[in-house]
Amino acid sequence: MLSKEELVNLVQTDTDAFNEEIKNASGGVDLSETDFSNSNLEGAVFVNVDLTSSSFADAHLTEVSFEACDLTSVDFTRANLVECSFNESVLNGTDFSYSKTDYCNFSDADMAGAVFQGADLTNSDLSMAENLSACRFDEETVWPDNEYLPEDFDAKYSSDLSSLQDDDEYDASDY
């Protein structure tokens, strides 16, 4: 098995060779805390890969597959994701703020704690996503049509205690 650095270099230079390495890896592959920021990846297949705390910020990902991956606390801010698959992956605390996901599939993905503030999820399929109601989003988040959302999910933004916003009416001089 190649080292973490060799795998990162391979996915950015020879996607087919990277996919073959991942396919032949016995058990999971550890690419946690890896910086893929500003990367341009197409056709990469991450299967059973630990990408915990990695960054894909400002990356362009096309037809990238994250199958059964640990994407806990991964940074996808401002990323452009086209036809990517997150099937059966863990997305706890994953940050998709200000990203654009087009035609992405989130079947059986655990979305608890995922952040979608200002994200554009048009045309993505979240209908089979798990724990989507435990994600964070704001009024700028663009959701797909209802048929691509879980039946129990309310895409309407409402400010509540979990948003931890400062109360504009509070004045320290009152005390």
Secondary structure, 3 states (H helix, E strand, C coil): CCCHHHHHHHHHHCHHHHHHHHHHCCCCEECCCCECCCCEEECCEEECEECCCCECCCCEEECCEEECCECCCCECCCCEEECCECCCCECCCCECCCCEEECCECCCCECCCCECCCCECCCCECCCCECHHHCECCCCCECCCHHHCCCCCCCCCCCCHHHCCCCCCCCHHHC
